[in-house]
Amino acid sequence: MIPIPLYCGQRVGVLGLGRSGLASARALAAGGAEVVAWDDGEAGRTGAVAEGFSLADLRAPAEIARCAALIVSPGIGHLYPSAHPAIEAAWAAGVPVDNDAGLFFAALPDGVSVIAVTGSNGKSTTAALTHHLAVEAGFRAHLGGNIGRGMLDLDPPRPGDVVVLELSSYQTDLARCLRPRVGVLTNLSPDHLDRHDGLGGYFAAKRRLFEIWPPELAVIGADEREGRSLGNALLGRAGRVAMIEGDTLSEEARLTVTGKTGAALDFDLSRALSLKGRHNRQNAACALTALLALGAEPAALQAGLESFGGLRHRMQRIGEAGGVVFVNDSKATNAEAAEKALLAFDRIRWILGGVPKAGGIAMLAPLLPKVRKAYLIGEAAEAFASQLGATPYEHCGTLAAALSAAAAQAEPGETVLLSPACASFDQFASFEARGAMFEDLVRDVVNRAS
């Protein structure tokens, strides 16, 4: 845990008592603040009391007026589509509103290098890969935020350490202090539009990571006009701006990245088995650019690319049997996510289905020639069968039946891919549970073949 001494001896309200809120409360209390907490749900309040925190209804003007600050959990809306009553009360009382990211950066000691990663897609992979590369390069590195441990639950960083944070728009939108040494925007596509009152508000939330305290290096995915606009706006303000364009990363095996001195450095992705696909080449380019700026040695980064295991349930290579590779992409809960996996592989035995999203898999029609056969499961089976065109398919019903059929029919050089393009809730509690079952089933197949 990172103690936050900013409000030592002062009363601070914490609104929302999930993982982030309780971490904020603990960090503030460890720094000497008098913490009063509130959650609209009884379970949240009960959990806070069990940890020894006092409750106060922060919606009441008299309660919030006694606070030096109000710290808000990321899941609570602070402007659109409406502000929580406690936030409205803080505005009226002139009480500063902040969140865990703002506390983290405000209390950050000198000499700690923060690489903060945001974006619509790929930020988890980019953050995890950046952390892995930092460790391989010899840094004492921490990983937190929206991935792994909450940022205030991390061990206190020391000068010379590297902290890699994945930050959502909910965190960047409200934080009063954001000062990474390296800021990364992977890309931008419509998401959380109700929370931000449209795409413009969503983009504005992402921009704040780079504009409150311009970083020494801004790494910007430049495939969308928003990224190109932000990169241009940062010229002359950030120390250096690196624009990462996907169209320049078309070679599968080689990745050229500009180092700190401006020299072009070549990296070999042919042995980076967990970084298949154009989108992962872009993620890798962002991570490499960030670490090179901190002085990492290229040879260590190359070794890190090859040893990176990928994120669980995100195009995760599980094993190989008889020349057939098995890949878990259970996190692909819509067609847009499944598209990246279909682009990354050829000769695919595709397991898909579950609770369908609007539009089904119609957008994936141009990629269907890569699919040798589709194996349909769950509620979406009938609808998806009508969208597969001439692609052979089989109604399997369950994941176990689909994996059994695909494994039996697959030939050497093919990939059995679980990339459902659907939510999991018809047969599984979560995409993680779906992916975990796939992993177990594949291990049985691999063990029988060995």
Residue, then its C-alpha position, 0 to 999 in steps of 0.5 A: m500500500i502507498p500511504i497518502p499524506l496529502y491530507c494528514g490531520q484532515r477529514v476526507g470523504v471517500l465515495g464508493l467502497g469497492r476495490s478502488g474506494l477501499a484502497s483509497a480509504r486505506a491509503l489516506a488513513a495510512g497517511g494520517a487522514e480522518v477518513v469518512a466513507w459512503d456507498d449507496g449500497e449496504a454491502g459496501r458500507t458493511g465492508a468499510v465498517a468491517e475494516g474500521f472506517s466511519l460512515a457518513d452520508l456524504r450526500a448531506p451538505a453538512e457532512i461534505a462541508r466538513c471534508a477537505a476533499l472528496i475522493v470518488s471511485p471510478g465507477i461513479g458518474h461525476l458529470y454525465p449522464s448525471a452527477h452523484p448527489a455527493i459530488e453535487a454537494a461537494w461542488a456547492a460546498g467548494v470541496p475539491v473532488d479527486n480520485d485514486a489516480g489523482l492521489f497517486f500522482a500527487a504523492l509520487p516521489d521524485g525519481v520514479s518513472v511512470i508509464a501510463v497507458t490508456g486507449s480504447n483497445g489494447k491498453s491491457t496488453t500494452a501495459a502488461l507487455t511494458h511491465h514485462l519488458a521493464v522487468e526483463a530490462g532490469f528495472r524494479a517495476h510495478l504494474g497496477g491501475n486497471i490491471g493487476r493491483g490497484m495503484l494505491d495497493l502497490d508497494p511504495p515505489r522508490p527512486g529509480d523504479v518504473v511503475v506501469l499503470e493502465l488507466s481508464s477514461y473514468q480515471t483520467d477524466l476526474a484526476r486532479c493530477l496526472r504526471p506520467r514520465v511517458g504517456v501512451l494512447t493506444n487508439l480511440s474508438p467509441d466507448h463509454l459514450d453515455r458516461h462522457d456525453g459522446l465521443g468528444g467527451y470520451f476523447a477529452a477524458k483521454r487527452r487529460l493524461f497528456e495535457i495536465w502535465p505534458p510527459e517527457l514522451a507521448v506515444i500516440g496511436a495515430d490510426e485515428r484522426e483523434g490520435r493525429s490531432l492529439g499528437n500535433a497538439l503536443l508538439g512543442r509541449a511534450g518533450r517528444v512525441a512518437m506517432i505509431e501508425g499501424d500501416t507502417l507495421s505491416e511486416e510480420a517478422r520485423l518491427t522498426v522502432t525509433g529509439k531515444t537517440g532517434a536511431a531506428l532499431d529493428f526487433d524480430l517478432s517471429r519468435a514472439l508467439s503471443l504477439k500475433g496480429r497487426h494490433n499486437r505489433q502496434n501494442a509492441a511498438c508502443a511498449l518498446t518506444a516507452l522502454l527505450a526512452l527510459g534507457a532499456e537495452p534493445a537486446a533485453l527488450q528483444a528477449g522480453l518480446e520472446s518470453f512474453g506469455g500474453l494476457r490470459h484469455r486474449m489470443q493466449r496460446i494454450g498449447e499444441a498437439g499434432g501440429v495443431v495450435f490451440v488459442n484462447d481468445s475468450k475475451a473477444t465478446n463482440a465481433e470487433a474483438a474477434e476480428k483481431a484474432l481472425l486477422a492474426f491466424d490462417r487455416i482456422r477452426w473457429i469456435l464461436g457463439g454465446v449471447p450475441k451482440a447487435g449485428g452478430i458477425a456480419m462485419l467478419a464476412p471478409l475474413l471467413p475465407k480464412v476459416r476452415k470450419a466454424y463450431l457453433i455454441g450457445e444462444a447465437a448458434e442459429a443466427f451465426a449459422s445464417q451469417l457464415g455464408a459458404t463457410p462450413y459449420e457444425h452445431c455443437g451446443t457446448l464448448a466441450a463438444a466444440l473443442s472435441a470436434a475441432a480437435a478431432q478434425a483439425e490438421p497440422g498447421e491449423t489453429v483451433l481458435l476460441s474467439p466467441a464474438c459473444a458474451s458468455f452469460d448463457q452458459f458461463a458466469s464470465f468470459e474468464a470462466r469460459g476461457a478457463m474451461f477451454e484451457d482445461l479441455v485443451r490441456d486434456v487434448v495435449n496430454r493425450a497426444s503426448 
